[in-house]
Amino acid sequence: MKERLIGLIKTYILFVCIFILQKPLFILYYSSLYAGTSWADPFRVMWNGLPLDLSLAGYLTAIPGFLFIASAWTLSSTLRRIWSGYYLFISILLAVIFIVDLGLYEYWGFRLDATPLFYFFSSPKDALASISIWQVLGGIIAMGLYASLLYVIFLWVQKGTWKSMKLPYRRLSVSGVMLLLTGLLFIPIRGGFTVSTMNTGKVYFSSNQRMNHAAINPAFSLMESLSKQKDFGSQYRFMEAAQADELMKTLVDPMVLDSTAVIPDTLRTALFKTERPNVVFVILESFSSRLMTSLGGEPDIAVHMDSLAKEGVLFTNFYANSFRTDRGLVAVLSGFPAQPTTSIMKYPRKTQHLPAIAGSLRDAGYQTKYYYGGDADFTNMRSYLISSGFEGIVSDEDFSVSERLSKWGAHDHLVFNRLLEDIKAEPADSASAKSARPFFKVLQTSSSHEPFEVPYRRLANDRLNAFAYTDSCVGDFVKRFRELPQWENTVMVLVPDHVGAYPEYLDNLSIERYQIPLLLIGGAIAEPRRIDVYASQHDIAATLLAQLSLPHQEFTFSKDMLNPASPHFAFFTVPDAFGMVTPDNQLMFNCEANATAVDEGTAKGKNLLPGEAYLQKLYDDIAKR
């Protein structure tokens, strides 16, 4: 029994040691991000990250525990092959998780969760488009080497145990003791005997989020994320349901509470000159407010959008709902806030019940069409767009092979060209236009995304040059669109899907991470103006439909930004965190750490309780769909 007891303890300690040593390797790989830290910080990371390491080691040691029990009854070669097979599988799994996490952290700013699996399995080509073939090959080689090293270590540690094990005389007694010892692994797995179970928030120890991230075990983070994917009704339970319901009443548009609510004409802000203008959305990949001087950003980047801002309606306190395109699209097109633990787009059964601008406009007589140069099946986009009410989708398959030169498909200027050609075919003279359906067209750009390879060179910095390229495509499109008669009856909405690669190394818990422009231009715009109300992407739906005198009460979370009676705030999420911003309080709350990350303004803490209620009601809504 002794050799089995020692063998199980050695296995558990080996897993713990592997996880501990991964942390300084992570810090070393991202040394530029951890510049200025003290020599003691890696040790603090390892110590504070230990609870997750102990927990995951418990999970991984459970199967060897049962194999040790089986060894009391047989020492056959089959048992040893199962043992070796388990260590081979675990070696490969840990190597893949560690290397993938190492590669993705630079782009996403959080440790590995279930998100990459969703992207990869929906479209492997697009999921890998941000990285070069050399990075992929380097990653595969690194995985192979690391997996081989782990496997050799596992076999070397267990070799002595296997050699010394003999069939015991008292098999039941040995099996009972080993079963008890294996059962005790439940203690580190659960994290002790307290009410709360083990979670990634338990390793947070520093005001520097990079240090907290370094302490997280990526394999545990992935496992925890996978376990949260469908149990929406039990997530983010901050308060009693009745309290959340009462707070939610103060956070929704008046029309949601009363469909007969009307804005008095004296208070109504009319942005459009015509009752049923054509509507064109341009969803800009990764654009930030920092790219526009008109929003206090840097000069000489988005020069065309800065010029257009002088003649259009510019919203100056506007925020993205999240950090990825699939979240941003649903927020913009369905008025539905992004979620911190999942993406509702991965659930077609739920998205088909979401309201959508396309569906509302189609019911009002509009024709609807979507334009994207990439794979429309990426992240279940096609099923979402079709169920949203889009009657046609133009994607990479509609461009020739010679035009699909970008890793994301066709470059932006080609997609804009296709949109312009379709607009030219729309009725132009007044007699035809009256009898024709107005159009709603959405174009999604992709070129201002890693790896920033664009057919354009104006700026030395590749990232900024890619944004300048997409901006030039917008400028050229608008210039040519103005020459068409359809321009006079068109409203064009320019909005990013999220903030991406610039500014570089933005912290996910920084308010700046979510600041984006919202710009309305076109011949149907009544007059230029700047609007300073605080709002998010999911407020576009109610605002647009209200301007068109169309009902929007089914858009529960969307608020009419131009209704003085509506609550004015921005709300956004990132994995296990949310933000709520008003003029007097800018707040970010880290749900993992159960702590406020940012709390600024004259009314500090004011947005915490409303933000918690909003997130809780959002998950209630998802659970019911």
N, C-alpha and C positions, 0 to 999 in steps of 0.2 A: 504493500500500500504506500510505503514511503516514497518510492520512485514516482508513483502516479501523482501523489500530493505535490511533490517538488516540481514535477513536469507541468502540472496545471498552473502553479504559481509562476514558474518561469515563463510560460506562454503569456500570461496576463501582463507580467512586468515587461516582456519584450514588446508587446503592442503599445504599452504606455510610453516606453522609451522611444519608439519610432515616432509617435505623435509629438512628443516633447522636442525631439531633434528637428522635426520639420519646421518648427517656428523660427529658430535663428536662420535656417536656410531661406525661409520666406523673407525675413527682414534683410538678409544679405542680398537677395535677388532684387529687392526694391530699395536698395541702399539710398538712392536719390530721394525717395519719399521719406526716409527715416533719418535724413541728415540732421545733425544737431542733437540727436538723442544721446543720452549718457550711456556709459559702458554697462550700467546696471539695468537699463531698460529691457534688453533681451531676457534677462533673468526674471524680471517682473512679468513679462509676457508669458514666459514658460510657467511660472508659478500660478498666475491667475487663470491661465488656460487649462490648468490641470484637471478641473472638474469634468470638462467635456472629454478630455483624454481618458480619464478613468472610466467614464460612462461608456464611451465607444469601445474601449478595450474590454469591458464587461460583455457587451453584445458579441464581439468577435471571439471571445474566449468560451462562450457558451457551447458552441458545437464541439471544440476540442474537449470540453468537459464531458459531454455525452460519449465522445469517442474513448475517453479514458475509462468511462463506466463499461463500455462495450469490451474494452481490452481485458477486463476482469473475467470475461467469458471466452474470448478467443483472441489469439495473436496471429491470425491468418494474414497471408499476403494481401488479401482483398481489403482487410481493415487498413493496412498500411497504405495501400493505393488510394483509398478514400481520404486518409489523412493527408497524403502528399497532394492529392487533387484539391483538397480544401485550401491548403497553404498556397498552391499555385493560383487558384482563383482569387484569394484575398490579396496576394502580391500584385496581381494584374489590376484588380479593382482599386487598391490604394494608390498604385502608381498613376493610373489614369486620372483619378480624382485630384491628386496632388499636382500633377503637371497641368491639367486643364485649368484648375483653380489659379495656378501660378500665371498662366497665360492670359486669363480673362480679367483678373483683378485690375490690371492697368486700364482696361476699357470701361469697366462697370463700377469700380469703386466699392464693391462689397464681395464677401466670400461666396463661394459656390453654393447655388441653390438649384431648384428644379427648372428655372427659366431656360438654361441652355438646352435641356432635353426637349422642351417644347419647340424651340427654334430648330433644333437639329432634325427631329423626326418629322416636322412639317415640311422642311425643305433643306436638305443637307447642303445643297449648292449655295443658297443664300446665307445660311448659318456660317459658312466658311469664307464668305466673300470678303470679309474685312481683313483677312490674313493672307500672306503670300504662301506659295507652295513650299518655300524653304522653311517657313515657320511651321507649317504642318509636318513636313518631314523631320525637322528638328524636334518637334514635340513627340512624334512617334518614336524616334530614336531614344529620346530621353525617357519616355515611358518604358521602352523595352529594357534599357539599362537599369532603371530604378526597380522595375519588377523583378529582373534577374537577381539584383543585389538582395532584395527582400526575400526572395525565394531561397537563395543560398543561405541567408542568415537563419531563416525558419528551420530549414533542414539541419543545419549545423547545430543549432540549439537543441533540437529534438533528437538528434542522432544518439546521444548518450542515454537519453531516457528510453528510447526504443530498445537499445541493446540490453539495458539492465532490467527491463520489465519481464516478469514471469507470471504464469497463471497462478493466482493466489489459492491458498487452501480454503479460506473462508470467503467465498465469492460474494455472498449476499452482504456480508459486513462491509467489504471493500466497496461494493456498489453503493451501499447506503451512505457511507461516509463521503464518497465522491459526488453522489447526488446532492447531499447536503451542502458540500463546498460549492458545487456548481450553482445551486440555488442562492447561495450568498452573494453571487454576482449581481443579483437584483438590487443590492444596496447601492453600489456605485452606478449601476445603470439608471436607477431612479434618482440618485443624488442625495441619498440619506433617507431620513424618516419624517421629514417635514411635509407640510401640505403641498407645497409646490414641487413639481417634478422638474427634471433636468431640462434646461433650455439654453440657447446660445447667450441669452441675456445675462446668465450667471457669471460669465467671464469678463464682463465689462468692468473696468476698474479705473479708467483714465478719462480726463477731459479731452485728450487727444484721440479722436476716433480711429486714427491709423493704428495706434497701439492696441485698441480694443479689437480691431479687425485681425491684427497679427495673432491675438490670443485665441481666436476661434479655430476650432478643428473643422476643416472644410468638409470632411466626410460626415461629421455629425450635422453640420449645417445643411448638407444635401438631404440627409435622412429626415431631418426635422421638417424641411420644406416639403418633401414628398408626402409626409404624413398629414400636412395641412391642406392639401389640394382640394378636397371636396367637403370637408366638414365645416362649411361656412357658418352655420347657425351657432356654433359654439366659440367662434373666434371673436376676439376683441370685445369681451364682456366687461365694459368699464363700470356699468351702473345698472340699476333696475330698469326693466323695459318701460315702465310708466314714466320714469324720469327722462329717459332718452326720447320718448314720444313727445313729451312737453317741450323739451329743448329743440327738437326737430321742427316744431311748428314755427319757431322763430328764425329758422334757417332756410326756409323754402320760399319760392315765389308765391305771391298772393293768389295767383290763378290756380296753383296746386291745391290750395285750401278752399278756394271758391272759384269755380269755372266761369261764373258770371262777372267776376271782378273786371272793372274797366278803368283805364287810366284817364283822368279828366283831360280834355283837349288842352287846357291851359298848362298842364304839366307834361304833356306828351312831347318827346323829342323825335322828330321825323328826320331820318337820315336820307331817305330816298325821294326822288322826284316823281317816280311812277309807282302805281299800285302793284304791278306784277312784272318787275324787272327780271331779266335773265340773271342767273347767279352762277358765278364761277369761283370755286375754291381752289387755291394753290396751297398745298400742304408742304412746307419747306423742311427738308431733312435737317434736323439738328441745329437750326438757327437759334441764336441767343440775342438778347437785347444788347449785349456788349458789341455786337457787330454793326450797330447803327449809331451814328453820332446824334441823331434826333432823339435817341433814348439815353444819351449820356455815355455811349460806347466809343469805340475807337474809330478814327477816321480812315477813309480810303479803302474800305472793305465792301460793305453793301451800299455802294454809291447810288445805284439805281433805286433801291428801296428808300434811301434817305431822300432822294429827289421826289419820289412818289408820295412820301409822307407829307410833303408840303401842300399837296393838292387833295389829299384824302382825309379819312377819319382815322386818327391814330389813337389807340388805347395805350396809355402810358404806364399803367399798373396792372399788367396782364401776366398770367402765370401758366406754365404747362402743368398738366395734372400728374405727370410721372416722368419716367426716364427712358422709356422704350417706345418704338413706333406703334406696336400693337395696342398699348395702353392709350397712347395719344390719339390714334384714329377713332377709337370708340368714344373717347371723351369729346372730340370735335364733332363727329358725325352723329352720335347718339345722345349727347348731353349726359353721359354716364361717367361718373368719376372713376379714376383708376384705382386698382386695389393693391395693397402692399404685399400680399402673399401669393397672388396669382394673377392671371390675365383672363378676363371673362371671354376673350376671343377664342380661347382653346375649348370652349364648351358651346358648340353650335346649337345644342338644345336650349341653352339659356339665351344666346344672342338673338335667336329668332323671335324672342319675346320682348326684345328691347325696342323702344321707340327709336326713330331715326329721322333725320332731316330729309333724306331721300324719299322715305315713305310718305312723310307729310306733304312734301312738294309734289310727289307723283299723284297723290290723292287730290291735290289742288289743281291738277292739270298739267304739271310740268313733265317734260321728258328728262330722264336721268341717265347719266353715263359717267364711268370712272376710267381714269387714265393713269397707268403706272408702267414704267419701263422694265420692271423686274417680274419676278415670279408671283402671280396673284394667289398662289396656293400657300405661300409662306405664312406661317402662323395662322392658318385657317382663314386667311383674308377673304378668299373667294366666297366661302359659305356665308361669312358675315356680310359682305357687300350685297350679295344676292338677296339674302333675307332682309336686308335694310331697305330694299326698294330700288336698287340700281338695275336698270333694264339692259345695260350693256357694259362690258368691261374690256378695255384695251390693255393688254399686258405684253410681256416679252415675246410671246408667241406671234403677236401681230406685227413684229418688226423682222426684217430680213436678218439672216445670220451675220451678214457684214455690218449691220447696224448695232448688233448686240456685242459691242467691244468692251463694255464695262463689266466688272465682276458682278455688278448688280443688274446687268441687262443693257438696255439702251440708255445712252447718255441723255441728260435732261433736255438739251436743245432739240433732240429728235422727238421727244415726247411732246414738247411744246409745239413743234411743227405739226404733229398729227392733230393736236387739239385745235390749232388755228385752221387747218384745212377743214375740219368738221364744222367749225363755227362759220366758215365761209359758205358752207352748204345750207346753213339755216336761212329761213326767209328774211329778206332785208327790207323790201318796200313795205310801206305802212299797211297797204291793203292785205298783203299776204301775211304779214306779221300778226294782224288782228285775229285772223282765223287759225293761225298756227299755235301750237303749244309752246310756251316759254321753256327754256332749257335750264337744267341744273347740271353742271359738269364739274367734276373734281379731278384735279391733277396732283399726283403725289410725286415729288422729286426724290432722287436717290443719290445723286453724284457727290453731294457734300457729306459723304460717309467714308469711313475708312475703307479702302486704303488711300483715298484722296487722289486717285489717278483720273485726271480730267483732260480733255483736249483743249487746253487753255493755259496760258502762262502770263500772269500780270504781277503776281506777288511771289517773293522768294520762299515764304513759308508755305509748305504744301497744304496744310490745313486751311489757312486763310485764303490761299489761292483757290481751293475747291469751293469755298463759300462765295468768293468773288465770281467764280464761274457761274454758279447757279444764279447769283444776283444778276449777272449779265444776261442770262437766259430769260429771266423775268423782265428785265428792261427791254430786250429785243422783242419779246412777245407782246408787251404792252404797246410798244411803238408801232408794231404792225397791226395790232388789234384796233388801235385808234383810227386807222385808215378805213376800217370796215363800218358800214352803217349800223351793225348790231351793237357796237360799242355804246351808243347813246342810250340804249335801254338795258345796260348790263351793270351789275354790281360785282366786283371782284374782291374776294376775301383772301388775304395773304396771312397765313398763320403757320408757325412751325409745329412739328409733331412733338418735339421735346428739345431740350438743350443737349448737345452732343459733345463734340471733341474740342470745343473752345468756349471759354477759357480752359486750358489744359489742367488736369488734375483737380477739378472741382470736387469738393467734398459733397457727398450725397445729403449731408445734414446741414448744408449751407443754403440759405434762402436764395442766393444768387443762382443756384443750380436750376431754378425753375422760372427765371424771369425771361419772358419772350415777347416779341412784338405781336400785335394784332392790328392789321391795316386794311381798311376798306377803301377801294378806289373804283373808278368807272364813270361812264357818262351819266348813270342814273343817280350818282351821289349828289345831294342837294348843295352842300357847301363843305369846304375844308373845316376841320375842327380837331381839337385834342380833347380826349375824354379821360378823366383821371380816376374813375371809380375802380375799386379793386375787384378783380374777377379772375376766373380760370377758364380753360378751354371748354369745359362742360357747360359754360354759360352762353356759348355762341348760339346753340340751338334755340333756346327760348327767346333770345334777343332778336335773332333773324326772323323767326316766325311771328313775333310781335310786330316787327316792322312791316311784315307782309299782311298783317291783320288776320293771321291764322292762329288757331288754338294751339296751346302748348302745355296744357295741364298734365298730359301723360308723361312729360319729361320731368319726373318728380324732383330730380336733383338740379335741374337747370334753372337759372334765374335770369330774368330780363334785366340786363345791365342798365338799361335806360329808364326803368321804372323806379321813381323815387321811393315807392313803397316796398321795393324788394330789398332784402338784406344784401349788403355789398361786402363780400369777402372772397379771398382766394383760398382754395383748398388743393393740396397735392399730396401724393404718397410716393414712397420708395420702399424697398423691402423692409418690413417691420418698423416703419416710421411714417408719421404724417406731419403736414405743416398746415397752419391756418394763419392767414395774413390779413390784417385790417389796418387802417391808418394809425391806430393807436397801439397795436400789438402785433409783432412779428414773431411767430412761435413755431418751433420744430420740436416734436416729441418723439423720443426714441422708445418704441414699444418693447424692444428687446431688453434694453437696460432699465425700462420703467423710469425714465428720467428725462427731464427737459434738456434738449441740446442747445436750443436758441430761444431766448426770451427777451425781446427788446421792445422799446416803445414806452409811451407814457402810462400805459395800463398793463403792466407786466402780468402775465398769467391769465389775462382775461379770456383768451381763446382756447385754453386747455379743455375746460369742460364741454363747451360747444363742439370742439374738434373731436373729442372722444365720442360724444353722442352721434355726431355725423358719421364717423367711421363705423360705429356699432350699427346704426340704421342702414348703412350701405351694405353690410354683410347680412343683415336681416333680409334685405331686398334680394340679394343674390341667392340666398338659401331658398326663397320662395319661387324663384323663376324656373 
